């Protein structure tokens, strides 16, 4: 069931995520990462918790392009974990 929760935009165009939203995402500590899934055609933004996974190697330019392409695709491709995303980028 969907629920509308609001937050007021500050003079610096910032918002504080309401407590129930932070609890749902499992965030609330300084340094926690929040991702924004943006669908400009539908004017929809979805929030998600993001976990940084350190890697020893840098992405190639081709992998960055592939990642950008994945972000723009319809169908909302998801990955079970960061390893699955990295395997997709390496293909």
Residue, then its C-alpha position, 0 to 999 in steps of 0.5 A: x500500500x502506498x503512502x504519501x509522506x511530505x518534507x519541506x524544501x529548505x532555502x538551499x533546496x534541501x530536505x530532511x527525510x522523514x523518520x518513517x522513510x529513514x526507518x524504511x530504508x534502514x538509514x539514519x547514520x552520518x555517511x549513509x548513502x541514498x540513491x535516487x532512481x529517476x524516471x523523467x518521463x513519468x516525473x517519478x523519483x524513487x529512493x533507495x539505500x546504497x551500500x558502497x562496495x570498495x573495489x581495487x580496480x577502476x571501471x573502464x570507460x566502456x564500463x562507465x558507458x554501459x552503466x550509464x546505459x543501464x540506468x536509462x533503460x526502462x524495465x528497472x533492471x535490478x541486481x542481487x548485489x554489487x557483485x552481480x552488477x560488476x559481472x554485468x558491467x564486465x560482460 
